[in-house]
């Protein structure tokens, strides 16, 4: 819908997300993850979402644990 990262790289699934109570903690976490290599990111996703289910389509079930 909007030009940006997701459209440029044809991303269509949300497979990982975190919940934070503080915007500064969320920004810090996002910056940390951006520095990780791809293998570490894949391992993180597969630890909590091994089937790579679309969290948006399923109403973010992993956040309700």
PQR file with spaces between the fields and no chain letter, atoms N, CA, C, O and H, PARSE charges and radii, in Angstrom:
ATOM       1  N    UNK     1       0.817   -1.202    0.000 -0.4000 1.5000
ATOM       2  CA   UNK     1       0.000    0.000    0.000 -0.0000 2.0000
ATOM       3  C    UNK     1       0.863    1.269    0.000  0.5500 1.7000
ATOM       4  O    UNK     1       0.618    2.207   -0.758 -0.5500 1.4000
ATOM       5  N    UNK     2       1.875    1.268    0.869 -0.4000 1.5000
ATOM       6  CA   UNK     2       2.734    2.438    0.985 -0.0000 2.0000
ATOM       7  C    UNK     2       4.142    2.036    0.588  0.5500 1.7000
ATOM       8  O    UNK     2       4.649    0.999    1.015 -0.5500 1.4000
ATOM       9  H    UNK     2       2.074    0.506    1.485  0.4000 1.0000
ATOM      10  N    UNK     3       4.772    2.875   -0.240 -0.4000 1.5000
ATOM      11  CA   UNK     3       6.154    2.594   -0.617 -0.0000 2.0000
ATOM      12  C    UNK     3       7.040    2.559    0.618  0.5500 1.7000
ATOM      13  O    UNK     3       6.899    3.396    1.509 -0.5500 1.4000
ATOM      14  H    UNK     3       4.360    3.718   -0.586  0.4000 1.0000
ATOM      15  N    UNK     4       7.930    1.618    0.674 -0.4000 1.5000
ATOM      16  CA   UNK     4       8.844    1.492    1.801 -0.0000 2.0000
ATOM      17  C    UNK     4       9.536    0.151    1.779  0.5500 1.7000
ATOM      18  O    UNK     4       9.532   -0.549    0.767 -0.5500 1.4000
ATOM      19  H    UNK     4       8.044    0.938   -0.050  0.4000 1.0000
ATOM      20  N    UNK     5      10.132   -0.202    2.902 -0.4000 1.5000
ATOM      21  CA   UNK     5      10.918   -1.426    3.018 -0.0000 2.0000
ATOM      22  C    UNK     5      10.122   -2.664    2.635  0.5500 1.7000
ATOM      23  O    UNK     5      10.593   -3.478    1.841 -0.5500 1.4000
ATOM      24  H    UNK     5      10.136    0.367    3.724  0.4000 1.0000
ATOM      25  N    UNK     6       8.916   -2.819    3.191 -0.4000 1.5000
ATOM      26  CA   UNK     6       8.112   -4.021    2.936 -0.0000 2.0000
ATOM      27  C    UNK     6       7.760   -4.170    1.466  0.5500 1.7000
ATOM      28  O    UNK     6       7.840   -5.267    0.912 -0.5500 1.4000
ATOM      29  H    UNK     6       8.533   -2.158    3.836  0.4000 1.0000
ATOM      30  N    UNK     7       7.373   -3.078    0.839 -0.4000 1.5000
ATOM      31  CA   UNK     7       7.021   -3.141   -0.577 -0.0000 2.0000
ATOM      32  C    UNK     7       8.257   -3.396   -1.436  0.5500 1.7000
ATOM      33  O    UNK     7       8.210   -4.188   -2.378 -0.5500 1.4000
ATOM      34  H    UNK     7       7.308   -2.187    1.289  0.4000 1.0000
ATOM      35  N    UNK     8       9.359   -2.727   -1.112 -0.4000 1.5000
ATOM      36  CA   UNK     8      10.594   -2.862   -1.893 -0.0000 2.0000
ATOM      37  C    UNK     8      11.080   -4.303   -1.924  0.5500 1.7000
ATOM      38  O    UNK     8      11.557   -4.773   -2.957 -0.5500 1.4000
ATOM      39  H    UNK     8       9.398   -2.084   -0.347  0.4000 1.0000
ATOM      40  N    UNK     9      10.964   -5.015   -0.794 -0.4000 1.5000
ATOM      41  CA   UNK     9      11.469   -6.381   -0.695 -0.0000 2.0000
ATOM      42  C    UNK     9      10.364   -7.435   -0.765  0.5500 1.7000
ATOM      43  O    UNK     9      10.611   -8.602   -0.460 -0.5500 1.4000
ATOM      44  H    UNK     9      10.576   -4.633    0.045  0.4000 1.0000
ATOM      45  N    UNK    10       9.165   -7.049   -1.156 -0.4000 1.5000
ATOM      46  CA   UNK    10       8.016   -7.957   -1.315 -0.0000 2.0000
ATOM      47  C    UNK    10       7.748   -8.781   -0.060  0.5500 1.7000
ATOM      48  O    UNK    10       7.521   -9.988   -0.136 -0.5500 1.4000
ATOM      49  H    UNK    10       8.964   -6.101   -1.403  0.4000 1.0000
ATOM      50  N    UNK    11       7.776   -8.122    1.089 -0.4000 1.5000
ATOM      51  CA   UNK    11       7.484   -8.804    2.347 -0.0000 2.0000
ATOM      52  C    UNK    11       5.980   -8.796    2.568  0.5500 1.7000
ATOM      53  O    UNK    11       5.323   -7.773    2.375 -0.5500 1.4000
ATOM      54  H    UNK    11       7.961   -7.141    1.151  0.4000 1.0000
ATOM      55  N    UNK    12       5.435   -9.946    2.977 -0.4000 1.5000
ATOM      56  CA   UNK    12       3.994  -10.035    3.121 -0.0000 2.0000
ATOM      57  C    UNK    12       3.562  -10.768    4.387  0.5500 1.7000
ATOM      58  O    UNK    12       2.365  -10.965    4.594 -0.5500 1.4000
ATOM      59  H    UNK    12       5.969  -10.777    3.134  0.4000 1.0000
ATOM      60  N    UNK    13       4.504  -11.178    5.243 -0.4000 1.5000
ATOM      61  CA   UNK    13       4.167  -11.881    6.475 -0.0000 2.0000
ATOM      62  C    UNK    13       4.846  -11.224    7.668  0.5500 1.7000
ATOM      63  O    UNK    13       5.978  -10.749    7.581 -0.5500 1.4000
ATOM      64  H    UNK    13       5.477  -11.017    5.075  0.4000 1.0000
ATOM      65  N    UNK    14       4.135  -11.210    8.768 -0.4000 1.5000
ATOM      66  CA   UNK    14       4.710  -10.807   10.045 -0.0000 2.0000
ATOM      67  C    UNK    14       4.989  -12.093   10.806  0.5500 1.7000
ATOM      68  O    UNK    14       4.054  -12.776   11.224 -0.5500 1.4000
ATOM      69  H    UNK    14       3.216  -11.597    8.839  0.4000 1.0000
ATOM      70  N    UNK    15       6.263  -12.437   10.994 -0.4000 1.5000
ATOM      71  CA   UNK    15       6.610  -13.709   11.623 -0.0000 2.0000
ATOM      72  C    UNK    15       7.225  -13.547   13.005  0.5500 1.7000
ATOM      73  O    UNK    15       7.410  -14.531   13.722 -0.5500 1.4000
ATOM      74  H    UNK    15       7.023  -11.882   10.655  0.4000 1.0000
ATOM      75  N    UNK    16       7.545  -12.302   13.386 -0.4000 1.5000
ATOM      76  CA   UNK    16       8.127  -12.057   14.706 -0.0000 2.0000
ATOM      77  C    UNK    16       7.735  -10.668   15.173  0.5500 1.7000
ATOM      78  O    UNK    16       7.731   -9.718   14.390 -0.5500 1.4000
ATOM      79  H    UNK    16       7.395  -11.503   12.804  0.4000 1.0000
ATOM      80  N    UNK    17       7.410  -10.555   16.437 -0.4000 1.5000
ATOM      81  CA   UNK    17       7.170   -9.247   17.039 -0.0000 2.0000
ATOM      82  C    UNK    17       7.387   -9.366   18.536  0.5500 1.7000
ATOM      83  O    UNK    17       7.335  -10.458   19.103 -0.5500 1.4000
ATOM      84  H    UNK    17       7.413  -11.326   17.073  0.4000 1.0000
ATOM      85  N    UNK    18       7.630   -8.237   19.161 -0.4000 1.5000
ATOM      86  CA   UNK    18       7.819   -8.172   20.603 -0.0000 2.0000
ATOM      87  C    UNK    18       6.849   -7.163   21.175  0.5500 1.7000
ATOM      88  O    UNK    18       6.382   -6.262   20.478 -0.5500 1.4000
ATOM      89  H    UNK    18       7.672   -7.350   18.700  0.4000 1.0000
ATOM      90  N    UNK    19       6.556   -7.322   22.437 -0.4000 1.5000
ATOM      91  CA   UNK    19       5.725   -6.369   23.153 -0.0000 2.0000
ATOM      92  C    UNK    19       6.593   -5.633   24.162  0.5500 1.7000
ATOM      93  O    UNK    19       7.328   -6.259   24.925 -0.5500 1.4000
ATOM      94  H    UNK    19       6.936   -8.054   23.003  0.4000 1.0000
ATOM      95  N    UNK    20       6.513   -4.310   24.168 -0.4000 1.5000
ATOM      96  CA   UNK    20       7.285   -3.488   25.099 -0.0000 2.0000
ATOM      97  C    UNK    20       6.356   -2.488   25.775  0.5500 1.7000
ATOM      98  O    UNK    20       5.430   -1.966   25.154 -0.5500 1.4000
ATOM      99  H    UNK    20       5.916   -3.801   23.548  0.4000 1.0000
ATOM     100  N    UNK    21       6.610   -2.228   27.038 -0.4000 1.5000
ATOM     101  CA   UNK    21       5.813   -1.240   27.762 -0.0000 2.0000
ATOM     102  C    UNK    21       6.373    0.170   27.625  0.5500 1.7000
ATOM     103  O    UNK    21       5.718    1.142   28.001 -0.5500 1.4000
ATOM     104  H    UNK    21       7.362   -2.652   27.543  0.4000 1.0000
ATOM     105  N    UNK    22       7.572    0.279   27.092 -0.4000 1.5000
ATOM     106  CA   UNK    22       8.263    1.557   27.025 -0.0000 2.0000
ATOM     107  C    UNK    22       8.809    1.764   25.617  0.5500 1.7000
ATOM     108  O    UNK    22       9.465    0.878   25.068 -0.5500 1.4000
ATOM     109  H    UNK    22       8.104   -0.510   26.787  0.4000 1.0000
ATOM     110  N    UNK    23       8.546    2.912   25.038 -0.4000 1.5000
ATOM     111  CA   UNK    23       9.005    3.181   23.671 -0.0000 2.0000
ATOM     112  C    UNK    23      10.522    3.143   23.579  0.5500 1.7000
ATOM     113  O    UNK    23      11.055    2.701   22.562 -0.5500 1.4000
ATOM     114  H    UNK    23       8.013    3.631   25.484  0.4000 1.0000
ATOM     115  N    UNK    24      11.225    3.585   24.593 -0.4000 1.5000
ATOM     116  CA   UNK    24      12.692    3.557   24.559 -0.0000 2.0000
ATOM     117  C    UNK    24      13.217    2.128   24.556  0.5500 1.7000
ATOM     118  O    UNK    24      14.207    1.834   23.887 -0.5500 1.4000
ATOM     119  H    UNK    24      10.792    3.945   25.419  0.4000 1.0000
ATOM     120  N    UNK    25      12.568    1.240   25.294 -0.4000 1.5000
ATOM     121  CA   UNK    25      12.955   -0.176   25.300 -0.0000 2.0000
ATOM     122  C    UNK    25      12.702   -0.798   23.928  0.5500 1.7000
ATOM     123  O    UNK    25      13.491   -1.623   23.468 -0.5500 1.4000
ATOM     124  H    UNK    25      11.763    1.479   25.838  0.4000 1.0000
ATOM     125  N    UNK    26      11.615   -0.411   23.276 -0.4000 1.5000
ATOM     126  CA   UNK    26      11.301   -0.934   21.946 -0.0000 2.0000
ATOM     127  C    UNK    26      12.342   -0.477   20.929  0.5500 1.7000
ATOM     128  O    UNK    26      12.794   -1.270   20.103 -0.5500 1.4000
ATOM     129  H    UNK    26      10.974    0.259   23.650  0.4000 1.0000
ATOM     130  N    UNK    27      12.722    0.788   20.985 -0.4000 1.5000
ATOM     131  CA   UNK    27      13.727    1.315   20.066 -0.0000 2.0000
ATOM     132  C    UNK    27      15.067    0.634   20.296  0.5500 1.7000
ATOM     133  O    UNK    27      15.757    0.277   19.341 -0.5500 1.4000
ATOM     134  H    UNK    27      12.355    1.432   21.656  0.4000 1.0000
ATOM     135  N    UNK    28      15.438    0.453   21.561 -0.4000 1.5000
ATOM     136  CA   UNK    28      16.704   -0.210   21.892 -0.0000 2.0000
ATOM     137  C    UNK    28      16.722   -1.651   21.354  0.5500 1.7000
ATOM     138  O    UNK    28      17.722   -2.102   20.795 -0.5500 1.4000
ATOM     139  H    UNK    28      14.878    0.744   22.336  0.4000 1.0000
ATOM     140  N    UNK    29      15.610   -2.357   21.532 -0.4000 1.5000
ATOM     141  CA   UNK    29      15.513   -3.735   21.054 -0.0000 2.0000
ATOM     142  C    UNK    29      15.601   -3.792   19.532  0.5500 1.7000
ATOM     143  O    UNK    29      16.290   -4.650   18.980 -0.5500 1.4000
ATOM     144  H    UNK    29      14.797   -1.990   21.986  0.4000 1.0000
ATOM     145  N    UNK    30      14.911   -2.887   18.857 -0.4000 1.5000
ATOM     146  CA   UNK    30      14.940   -2.866   17.401 -0.0000 2.0000
ATOM     147  C    UNK    30      16.355   -2.586   16.878  0.5500 1.7000
ATOM     148  O    UNK    30      16.803   -3.231   15.930 -0.5500 1.4000
ATOM     149  H    UNK    30      14.351   -2.189   19.305  0.4000 1.0000
ATOM     150  N    UNK    31      17.044   -1.647   17.481 -0.4000 1.5000
ATOM     151  CA   UNK    31      18.414   -1.337   17.064 -0.0000 2.0000
ATOM     152  C    UNK    31      19.345   -2.518   17.287  0.5500 1.7000
ATOM     153  O    UNK    31      20.233   -2.774   16.474 -0.5500 1.4000
ATOM     154  H    UNK    31      16.680   -1.123   18.252  0.4000 1.0000
ATOM     155  N    UNK    32      19.146   -3.241   18.390 -0.4000 1.5000
ATOM     156  CA   UNK    32      19.972   -4.404   18.680 -0.0000 2.0000
ATOM     157  C    UNK    32      19.754   -5.488   17.618  0.5500 1.7000
ATOM     158  O    UNK    32      20.711   -6.060   17.095 -0.5500 1.4000
ATOM     159  H    UNK    32      18.424   -3.033   19.050  0.4000 1.0000
ATOM     160  N    UNK    33      18.478   -5.762   17.310 -0.4000 1.5000
ATOM     161  CA   UNK    33      18.165   -6.802   16.328 -0.0000 2.0000
ATOM     162  C    UNK    33      18.685   -6.456   14.934  0.5500 1.7000
ATOM     163  O    UNK    33      19.065   -7.349   14.176 -0.5500 1.4000
ATOM     164  H    UNK    33      17.701   -5.298   17.735  0.4000 1.0000
ATOM     165  N    UNK    34      18.703   -5.181   14.595 -0.4000 1.5000
ATOM     166  CA   UNK    34      19.206   -4.778   13.278 -0.0000 2.0000
ATOM     167  C    UNK    34      20.682   -5.109   13.118  0.5500 1.7000
ATOM     168  O    UNK    34      21.150   -5.295   11.994 -0.5500 1.4000
ATOM     169  H    UNK    34      18.393   -4.456   15.210  0.4000 1.0000
ATOM     170  N    UNK    35      21.422   -5.186   14.211 -0.4000 1.5000
ATOM     171  CA   UNK    35      22.847   -5.494   14.167 -0.0000 2.0000
ATOM     172  C    UNK    35      23.129   -7.001   14.099  0.5500 1.7000
ATOM     173  O    UNK    35      24.245   -7.412   13.778 -0.5500 1.4000
ATOM     174  H    UNK    35      21.042   -5.035   15.123  0.4000 1.0000
ATOM     175  N    UNK    36      22.129   -7.811   14.398 -0.4000 1.5000
ATOM     176  CA   UNK    36      22.313   -9.259   14.377 -0.0000 2.0000
ATOM     177  C    UNK    36      22.520   -9.749   12.949  0.5500 1.7000
ATOM     178  O    UNK    36      22.076   -9.117   11.990 -0.5500 1.4000
ATOM     179  H    UNK    36      21.223   -7.477   14.659  0.4000 1.0000
ATOM     180  N    UNK    37      23.208  -10.895   12.823 -0.4000 1.5000
ATOM     181  CA   UNK    37      23.315  -11.489   11.490 -0.0000 2.0000
ATOM     182  C    UNK    37      22.048  -12.300   11.192  0.5500 1.7000
ATOM     183  O    UNK    37      21.267  -12.612   12.090 -0.5500 1.4000
ATOM     184  H    UNK    37      23.569  -11.408   13.602  0.4000 1.0000
ATOM     185  N    UNK    38      21.870  -12.626    9.935 -0.4000 1.5000
ATOM     186  CA   UNK    38      20.635  -13.289    9.475 -0.0000 2.0000
ATOM     187  C    UNK    38      20.374  -14.613   10.191  0.5500 1.7000
ATOM     188  O    UNK    38      19.229  -14.911   10.529 -0.5500 1.4000
ATOM     189  H    UNK    38      22.505  -12.373    9.206  0.4000 1.0000
ATOM     190  N    UNK    39      21.406  -15.401   10.425 -0.4000 1.5000
ATOM     191  CA   UNK    39      21.237  -16.706   11.077 -0.0000 2.0000
ATOM     192  C    UNK    39      20.659  -16.530   12.485  0.5500 1.7000
ATOM     193  O    UNK    39      19.768  -17.282   12.880 -0.5500 1.4000
ATOM     194  H    UNK    39      22.336  -15.158   10.150  0.4000 1.0000
ATOM     195  N    UNK    40      21.152  -15.554   13.241 -0.4000 1.5000
ATOM     196  CA   UNK    40      20.634  -15.319   14.591 -0.0000 2.0000
ATOM     197  C    UNK    40      19.160  -14.911   14.529  0.5500 1.7000
ATOM     198  O    UNK    40      18.363  -15.342   15.363 -0.5500 1.4000
ATOM     199  H    UNK    40      21.876  -14.944   12.920  0.4000 1.0000
ATOM     200  N    UNK    41      18.798  -14.093   13.557 -0.4000 1.5000
ATOM     201  CA   UNK    41      17.404  -13.654   13.413 -0.0000 2.0000
ATOM     202  C    UNK    41      16.500  -14.835   13.078  0.5500 1.7000
ATOM     203  O    UNK    41      15.404  -14.960   13.623 -0.5500 1.4000
ATOM     204  H    UNK    41      19.444  -13.743   12.879  0.4000 1.0000
ATOM     205  N    UNK    42      16.964  -15.697   12.180 -0.4000 1.5000
ATOM     206  CA   UNK    42      16.179  -16.880   11.815 -0.0000 2.0000
ATOM     207  C    UNK    42      15.999  -17.792   13.024  0.5500 1.7000
ATOM     208  O    UNK    42      14.905  -18.313   13.246 -0.5500 1.4000
ATOM     209  H    UNK    42      17.855  -15.596   11.738  0.4000 1.0000
ATOM     210  N    UNK    43      17.055  -17.991   13.804 -0.4000 1.5000
ATOM     211  CA   UNK    43      16.961  -18.820   15.010 -0.0000 2.0000
ATOM     212  C    UNK    43      15.971  -18.224   16.011  0.5500 1.7000
ATOM     213  O    UNK    43      15.220  -18.963   16.647 -0.5500 1.4000
ATOM     214  H    UNK    43      17.943  -17.568   13.624  0.4000 1.0000
ATOM     215  N    UNK    44      15.961  -16.906   16.158 -0.4000 1.5000
ATOM     216  CA   UNK    44      15.016  -16.248   17.060 -0.0000 2.0000
ATOM     217  C    UNK    44      13.577  -16.475   16.603  0.5500 1.7000
ATOM     218  O    UNK    44      12.706  -16.799   17.410 -0.5500 1.4000
ATOM     219  H    UNK    44      16.571  -16.305   15.641  0.4000 1.0000
ATOM     220  N    UNK    45      13.335  -16.305   15.310 -0.4000 1.5000
ATOM     221  CA   UNK    45      11.988  -16.525   14.761 -0.0000 2.0000
ATOM     222  C    UNK    45      11.566  -17.972   14.972  0.5500 1.7000
ATOM     223  O    UNK    45      10.454  -18.230   15.433 -0.5500 1.4000
ATOM     224  H    UNK    45      14.043  -16.042   14.654  0.4000 1.0000
ATOM     225  N    UNK    46      12.435  -18.912   14.642 -0.4000 1.5000
ATOM     226  CA   UNK    46      12.073  -20.328   14.715 -0.0000 2.0000
ATOM     227  C    UNK    46      11.918  -20.816   16.154  0.5500 1.7000
ATOM     228  O    UNK    46      11.249  -21.821   16.393 -0.5500 1.4000
ATOM     229  H    UNK    46      13.338  -18.702   14.268  0.4000 1.0000
ATOM     230  N    UNK    47      12.520  -20.125   17.105 -0.4000 1.5000
ATOM     231  CA   UNK    47      12.355  -20.484   18.510 -0.0000 2.0000
ATOM     232  C    UNK    47      10.916  -20.235   18.979  0.5500 1.7000
ATOM     233  O    UNK    47      10.368  -21.022   19.751 -0.5500 1.4000
ATOM     234  H    UNK    47      13.063  -19.308   16.910  0.4000 1.0000
ATOM     235  N    UNK    48      10.312  -19.144   18.512 -0.4000 1.5000
ATOM     236  CA   UNK    48       8.947  -18.827   18.964 -0.0000 2.0000
ATOM     237  C    UNK    48       7.878  -19.091   17.913  0.5500 1.7000
ATOM     238  O    UNK    48       6.699  -19.206   18.248 -0.5500 1.4000
ATOM     239  H    UNK    48      10.757  -18.505   17.885  0.4000 1.0000
ATOM     240  N    UNK    49       8.276  -19.188   16.639 -0.4000 1.5000
ATOM     241  CA   UNK    49       7.319  -19.377   15.557 -0.0000 2.0000
ATOM     242  C    UNK    49       7.918  -20.336   14.526  0.5500 1.7000
ATOM     243  O    UNK    49       8.222  -19.926   13.406 -0.5500 1.4000
ATOM     244  H    UNK    49       9.233  -19.094   16.367  0.4000 1.0000
ATOM     245  N    UNK    50       8.090  -21.611   14.896 -0.4000 1.5000
ATOM     246  CA   UNK    50       8.803  -22.568   14.040 -0.0000 2.0000
ATOM     247  C    UNK    50       8.169  -22.789   12.665  0.5500 1.7000
ATOM     248  O    UNK    50       8.869  -23.168   11.726 -0.5500 1.4000
ATOM     249  H    UNK    50       7.843  -21.944   15.806  0.4000 1.0000
ATOM     250  N    UNK    51       6.883  -22.565   12.528 -0.4000 1.5000
ATOM     251  CA   UNK    51       6.219  -22.755   11.238 -0.0000 2.0000
ATOM     252  C    UNK    51       6.128  -21.472   10.424  0.5500 1.7000
ATOM     253  O    UNK    51       5.553  -21.463    9.335 -0.5500 1.4000
ATOM     254  H    UNK    51       6.314  -22.257   13.290  0.4000 1.0000
ATOM     255  N    UNK    52       6.688  -20.403   10.944 -0.4000 1.5000
ATOM     256  CA   UNK    52       6.669  -19.094   10.288 -0.0000 2.0000
ATOM     257  C    UNK    52       5.243  -18.677    9.933  0.5500 1.7000
ATOM     258  O    UNK    52       4.980  -18.181    8.837 -0.5500 1.4000
ATOM     259  H    UNK    52       7.155  -20.411   11.828  0.4000 1.0000
ATOM     260  N    UNK    53       4.328  -18.888   10.884 -0.4000 1.5000
ATOM     261  CA   UNK    53       2.939  -18.476   10.687 -0.0000 2.0000
ATOM     262  C    UNK    53       2.855  -16.954   10.621  0.5500 1.7000
ATOM     263  O    UNK    53       3.658  -16.252   11.236 -0.5500 1.4000
ATOM     264  H    UNK    53       4.542  -19.291   11.773  0.4000 1.0000
ATOM     265  N    UNK    54       1.887  -16.455    9.876 -0.4000 1.5000
ATOM     266  CA   UNK    54       1.673  -15.016    9.767 -0.0000 2.0000
ATOM     267  C    UNK    54       0.963  -14.544   11.037  0.5500 1.7000
ATOM     268  O    UNK    54      -0.212  -14.846   11.245 -0.5500 1.4000
ATOM     269  H    UNK    54       1.235  -17.025    9.376  0.4000 1.0000
ATOM     270  N    UNK    55       1.675  -13.809   11.878 -0.4000 1.5000
ATOM     271  CA   UNK    55       1.118  -13.374   13.158 -0.0000 2.0000
ATOM     272  C    UNK    55       0.005  -12.352   12.976  0.5500 1.7000
ATOM     273  O    UNK    55      -0.925  -12.309   13.782 -0.5500 1.4000
ATOM     274  H    UNK    55       2.630  -13.564   11.710  0.4000 1.0000
ATOM     275  N    UNK    56       0.080  -11.543   11.950 -0.4000 1.5000
ATOM     276  CA   UNK    56      -0.961  -10.560   11.696 -0.0000 2.0000
ATOM     277  C    UNK    56      -2.279  -11.246   11.361  0.5500 1.7000
ATOM     278  O    UNK    56      -3.330  -10.879   11.886 -0.5500 1.4000
ATOM     279  H    UNK    56       0.836  -11.578   11.296  0.4000 1.0000
ATOM     280  N    UNK    57      -2.216  -12.236   10.491 -0.4000 1.5000
ATOM     281  CA   UNK    57      -3.424  -12.970   10.092 -0.0000 2.0000
ATOM     282  C    UNK    57      -4.040  -13.737   11.261  0.5500 1.7000
ATOM     283  O    UNK    57      -5.253  -13.947   11.292 -0.5500 1.4000
ATOM     284  H    UNK    57      -1.362  -12.534   10.065  0.4000 1.0000
ATOM     285  N    UNK    58      -3.219  -14.154   12.219 -0.4000 1.5000
ATOM     286  CA   UNK    58      -3.693  -14.939   13.353 -0.0000 2.0000
ATOM     287  C    UNK    58      -3.956  -14.120   14.613  0.5500 1.7000
ATOM     288  O    UNK    58      -4.187  -14.684   15.683 -0.5500 1.4000
ATOM     289  H    UNK    58      -2.233  -13.983   12.194  0.4000 1.0000
ATOM     290  N    UNK    59      -3.923  -12.799   14.494 -0.4000 1.5000
ATOM     291  CA   UNK    59      -4.241  -11.940   15.645 -0.0000 2.0000
ATOM     292  C    UNK    59      -3.155  -11.880   16.691  0.5500 1.7000
ATOM     293  O    UNK    59      -3.463  -11.690   17.868 -0.5500 1.4000
ATOM     294  H    UNK    59      -3.735  -12.341   13.625  0.4000 1.0000
ATOM     295  N    UNK    60      -1.903  -12.032   16.319 -0.4000 1.5000
ATOM     296  CA   UNK    60      -0.760  -11.942   17.228 -0.0000 2.0000
ATOM     297  C    UNK    60      -0.840  -12.921   18.408  0.5500 1.7000
ATOM     298  O    UNK    60      -0.706  -12.493   19.555 -0.5500 1.4000
ATOM     299  H    UNK    60      -1.653  -12.186   15.363  0.4000 1.0000
ATOM     300  N    UNK    61      -1.055  -14.215   18.162 -0.4000 1.5000
ATOM     301  CA   UNK    61      -1.214  -15.160   19.277 -0.0000 2.0000
ATOM     302  C    UNK    61       0.010  -15.302   20.170  0.5500 1.7000
ATOM     303  O    UNK    61      -0.135  -15.624   21.349 -0.5500 1.4000
ATOM     304  H    UNK    61      -1.164  -14.562   17.230  0.4000 1.0000
ATOM     305  N    UNK    62       1.198  -15.075   19.650 -0.4000 1.5000
ATOM     306  CA   UNK    62       2.411  -15.250   20.457 -0.0000 2.0000
ATOM     307  C    UNK    62       2.554  -14.174   21.517  0.5500 1.7000
ATOM     308  O    UNK    62       3.281  -14.364   22.492 -0.5500 1.4000
ATOM     309  H    UNK    62       1.316  -14.814   18.692  0.4000 1.0000
ATOM     310  N    UNK    63       1.883  -13.059   21.348 -0.4000 1.5000
ATOM     311  CA   UNK    63       1.946  -11.982   22.350 -0.0000 2.0000
ATOM     312  C    UNK    63       1.019  -12.247   23.524  0.5500 1.7000
ATOM     313  O    UNK    63       1.118  -11.575   24.551 -0.5500 1.4000
ATOM     314  H    UNK    63       1.292  -12.904   20.556  0.4000 1.0000
ATOM     315  N    UNK    64       0.135  -13.200   23.392 -0.4000 1.5000
ATOM     316  CA   UNK    64      -0.844  -13.451   24.449 -0.0000 2.0000
ATOM     317  C    UNK    64      -0.442  -14.546   25.410  0.5500 1.7000
ATOM     318  O    UNK    64      -1.247  -14.950   26.249 -0.5500 1.4000
ATOM     319  H    UNK    64       0.055  -13.746   22.558  0.4000 1.0000
ATOM     320  N    UNK    65       0.775  -15.035   25.314 -0.4000 1.5000
ATOM     321  CA   UNK    65       1.205  -16.157   26.161 -0.0000 2.0000
ATOM     322  C    UNK    65       1.334  -15.730   27.595  0.5500 1.7000
ATOM     323  O    UNK    65       1.686  -16.542   28.451 -0.5500 1.4000
ATOM     324  H    UNK    65       1.429  -14.707   24.633  0.4000 1.0000
